Amino acid sequence: MDFGRLSDLRYVDFRLPSDHPDTAGVLARAAATPVVPQVFVGCPIWTNKAWLGSYFPAGIRDADYLHHYARQFNSLELNTTHYRIPDAPTVRKWRDAVPTTFRFCPKLPQVISHDRALYNVDDLTISFCRSIRELHERLGWCFLQLPPTFGPEHLSRLERYLLDFPSDIPLAVELRHPGWYTDRVAFAAVAAMLEALNKTLVLSDVAGRRDVLAMRLTTPSAFIRFNGHGLVNSDYQRADIWAARIAEWLQQGLHTVYFFVHQKDIMHTPLWTQYFLEKLHALSGITVPAPRIIPQPVQGSLF
């Protein structure tokens, strides 16, 4: 995720803003229907060849990458769907490669979100949803990433699209145009609409766009995209801060967390995730298995 990435972090305030005032009401209503909370953590891709011989067995086939990825993480930000609509047999292969406790979060195709900006995309949306339904219980929240050119003046188009979007497909929405956040009236309107339609507002933690971190929950599920910087001190400080905030939300009634880790060097992601999940467990009591280096066969060994 290059959106909001900076090379110079000296002047970035990485503290999280206070919760938006309306977040408390969402959590209170969620608490009225108590559930066993779930936390899903993942990466944007699974074909991480740099993990061969550490987090993946050495010498595995490309077709086995997803199976082994799902032994390290319990969720995936499925970015491949942003570039093409997969056919049903492909989706079924993905589904069968992972355990039932795993969750895919497919990104809507860019032809819908960027090329056509939600205009005249009914057939494409139906085709996409038909395919990803093959994930069955392994389907988490899909997410619609709107381009920086899609601003508050397009609110009615977004509302029309969301009203028509299939209600059986959970959907999160990422807003990138600065106008959504500088115009309080526009933000209040879009957030209220998302809440009314049971759509989740994506929270993006990136260095160069602190405005998008609105801390406004619109459903009992939090969808968080975290952009790290190579295990510098601020990465660990941010892990502490996020673990504390998520633990608070879970205590107040939050049902589900999806947390996706973006690091430029994929070798840094498991290490950061280990630290983050340890902190979250200490504060919330929730255990999510962290990625671990796996034993590799010793070459030439008879045993």
Long-range contacts (C-beta under 8 A, 24 or more apart in sequence): 1-44, 1-204, 1-206, 1-225, 1-227, 1-262, 3-176, 3-204, 3-206, 3-209, 3-227, 4-204, 4-206, 4-207, 4-208, 4-209, 4-212, 4-227, 5-206, 5-207, 5-208, 5-227, 5-264, 6-207, 6-208, 9-207, 9-229, 9-232, 9-234, 12-207, 12-208, 12-210, 12-234, 13-210, 14-207, 14-234, 14-237, 14-238, 14-241, 15-241, 16-205, 16-213, 16-215, 16-241, 16-242, 16-245, 17-213, 17-214, 17-215, 18-215, 19-215, 19-216, 19-217, 20-191, 20-214, 20-215, 20-216, 20-217, 22-191, 22-195, 22-216, 23-215, 23-216, 23-217, 24-252, 26-195, 26-217, 26-218, 26-219, 26-220, 27-217, 27-220, 27-249, 27-252, 27-253, 27-254, 28-252, 28-253, 29-220, 29-253, 30-220, 30-252, 30-253, 30-254, 30-255, 31-252, 31-253, 32-253, 33-220, 34-253, 35-255, 37-250, 37-254, 37-255, 37-256, 37-257, 37-286, 38-255, 38-256, 38-257, 39-246, 39-256, 39-257, 39-259, 39-280, 39-286, 39-288, 40-74, 40-75, 40-103, 40-105, 40-140, 40-256, 40-257, 40-258, 40-259, 40-288, 41-73, 41-74, 41-75, 41-259, 41-260, 41-261, 41-273, 41-276, 41-277, 41-288, 42-73, 42-74, 42-75, 42-76, 42-77, 42-105, 42-258, 42-259, 42-260, 42-261, 43-69, 43-73, 43-76, 43-77, 43-260, 43-261, 43-262, 43-266, 43-269, 44-76, 44-77, 44-79, 44-260, 44-262, 45-79, 45-80, 45-266, 46-70, 46-76, 48-266, 50-265, 50-266, 50-267, 51-266, 51-267, 51-270, 53-296, 54-267, 54-293, 54-294, 55-270, 55-291, 55-292, 55-293, 55-294, 56-294, 57-294, 57-296, 58-296, 58-297, 66-94, 66-97, 66-98, 67-97, 67-98, 70-97, 70-98, 70-99, 70-102, 72-270, 72-291, 72-292, 73-273, 73-291, 74-101, 74-102, 74-103, 74-288, 74-289, 75-102, 75-103, 75-104, 75-105, 75-140, 75-258, 75-260, 76-102, 76-103, 76-104, 76-105, 77-105, 77-107, 77-143, 77-225, 77-260, 78-104, 78-105, 78-106, 78-107, 79-107, 81-106, 81-107, 81-108, 81-109, 81-128, 81-132, 82-107, 82-108, 82-109, 82-110, 82-145, 83-109, 83-110, 84-109, 85-109, 85-124, 85-127, 85-128, 85-131, 86-131, 86-132, 87-131, 88-130, 88-131, 88-134, 90-131, 91-131, 91-132, 91-134, 91-135, 92-134, 94-135, 95-134, 95-135, 95-136, 95-138, 98-138, 100-137, 100-138, 102-138, 103-138, 103-139, 103-140, 103-258, 104-132, 104-135, 104-138, 104-139, 104-140, 105-140, 105-141, 105-142, 105-143, 105-172, 105-223, 105-258, 105-260, 106-132, 106-135, 106-139, 106-142, 106-143, 107-142, 107-143, 107-144, 107-145, 108-142, 108-143, 108-144, 108-145, 112-144, 113-144, 113-145, 113-146, 113-147, 113-150, 114-147, 117-146, 117-147, 117-149, 117-150, 117-154, 117-157, 118-146, 118-150, 118-154, 118-157, 118-158, 118-160, 118-161, 119-157, 121-161, 122-164, 125-161, 125-164, 125-165, 125-166, 129-166, 129-169, 132-169, 133-168, 133-169, 139-169, 139-170, 140-170, 140-258, 141-170, 141-171, 141-172, 141-200, 141-221, 141-223, 141-258, 142-169, 142-170, 142-171, 142-172, 143-171, 143-172, 143-173, 143-174, 143-202, 143-223, 144-171, 144-172, 144-173, 144-174, 145-174, 145-176, 145-202, 146-173, 146-174, 146-175, 146-176, 146-177, 147-176, 147-177, 148-176, 148-177, 148-178, 149-177, 150-175, 150-176, 150-177, 151-177, 151-179, 151-180, 152-177, 152-179, 152-180, 152-183, 152-186, 152-189, 152-190, 153-179, 155-186, 155-189, 155-190, 155-193, 158-190, 158-193, 159-193, 162-193, 162-194, 162-197, 162-199, 163-197, 170-200, 170-221, 171-199, 171-200, 172-199, 172-200, 172-201, 172-202, 172-221, 172-223, 172-258, 173-199, 173-200, 173-201, 173-202, 174-202, 174-204, 174-225, 175-201, 175-202, 175-212, 176-209, 176-212, 178-209, 178-211, 181-211, 181-212, 181-214, 182-211, 187-214, 187-216, 191-216, 191-218, 194-218, 194-219, 195-219, 205-238, 205-242, 217-249, 217-254, 220-253, 220-254, 220-255, 220-256, 221-254, 221-255, 221-256, 221-257, 221-258, 222-246, 222-249, 222-254, 222-256, 222-257, 222-258, 222-259, 223-258, 224-257, 224-258, 224-259, 224-260, 225-260, 225-262, 226-259, 226-260, 226-261, 226-262, 227-262, 228-261, 228-262, 228-263, 228-268, 228-269, 228-272, 229-263, 229-264, 230-263, 230-264, 230-265, 230-268, 231-263, 231-268, 231-271, 231-272, 235-272, 236-272, 236-275, 239-272, 239-275, 239-276, 239-279, 240-279, 242-276, 243-276, 243-279, 243-280, 243-282, 243-283, 243-284, 244-279, 244-283, 246-280, 246-284, 247-280, 247-283, 247-284, 250-284, 250-286, 251-284
